[in-house]
Amino acid sequence: MNTSEIIIRAAAVGIGGTIVLDLYAFLLQRFFGVPATDWAMVGRWVGHMPRGRFIHQNIGKAAPVAGEHAVGWAVHYVIGIVYGLLLVGLWGAEWLRQPTFLPPMILALGLLVAPYFIMMPGMGLGVAGAKTPKPNMTRLKSVAGHSMFGLGMYGTALVVEACLGWRHHGYGMMGNGDWAWMMMFGPLMMILFIATVVALVAFVLRWLTGGGTHGSVQ
């Protein structure tokens, strides 16, 4: 792979992981009433940075910023791309050819330091969500969300490699069945896994909170 292909594939891995995270958050909110991250508030936080303000007592009470909703979502996906590039930077381009489960999970969980110690305090939520109504639930949601992001990066890398394997080697690859199995069952297994995790997380959140949950930065 040349440098351009490595960068594009790494970015695609980050975008894919972010899409899986958003699907997970949507399913939790749609079927179990668990609030998703309000990316407009993230956009508001980022929008105040050029004005020299990085820390807020309560981001919800800060002055609105033009286009904050779009800014928040853009930041969300840019962060995903950066994480994808970081993953390949740390584990090498060979990981793209032979994706393994642990590297994206280690990275995703290790990067919890970003929301816990930068984003949450900056938005007035306290270190690791200490100022939220239910801090432990905020932390649990972040752990679950980052886990889904790591899983999404791994799944995306598998699918991309399977697609490129077909493109490079053609139908002859079907002889050993590897790429065909990945293309058919990889996404289906990921969807099944996401659905299972969503149900389990929703059950735990409802059990620990008695029904009510609060949105958090994931």
Secondary structure, DSSP 8 states (H G I E B T S, - for coil): --HHHHHHHHHHHHHHHHHHHHHHHHHHHHHH------HHHHHHHHHTGGGT----S-GGGS---TTHHHHHHHHHHHHHHHHHHHHHHHH-THHHHS--SHHHHHHHHHTTHHIIIIIHHHTTS-GGGTTSSSHHHHHHHHHHHHHHHHHHHHHHHHHHHHHHHHHHHGGGGGGT-HHHHHHHHHHHHHHHHHHHHHHHHHHHHHHHHTT-------
